[in-house]
Amino acid sequence: MATRREQILEMLERTSVPLTVQDICNALDLDDPRVVSEDLGHIAKSIRSQGRELVARPAQCNKCGFVFSDRATVKKPSRCPKCKSEWIQPPGYLIRVRR
């Protein structure tokens, strides 16, 4: 049986649509999204030597369209700095071959 990180890695390799942390939690029946966030950081480091990279679609405010492009963390932002809305589309992740 594959480990949790191996399962996440396989999911991200097979998808053509970026997956959110919540999507991954639901697919693997996990309760704590922080575990997946930590795993994504580890996966990003481990696949780099294989010529692949973890690509993140940035979080975006659903109210004003502000894009959180300069975030280094995997977590979803809590509020938009522009309009103060909490209606945020979480970041999505997938794996691709590095160019």
Secondary structure as GFF3:
##gff-version 3
##sequence-region A 1 99
A	DSSP	alpha_helix	4	14	.	.	.	ID=ss1
A	DSSP	alpha_helix	21	28	.	.	.	ID=ss2
A	DSSP	alpha_helix	33	48	.	.	.	ID=ss3
A	DSSP	beta_strand	52	57	.	.	.	ID=ss4
A	DSSP	beta_strand	59	61	.	.	.	ID=ss5
A	DSSP	beta_strand	67	68	.	.	.	ID=ss6
A	DSSP	beta_strand	88	89	.	.	.	ID=ss7
A	DSSP	beta_strand	92	97	.	.	.	ID=ss8
###
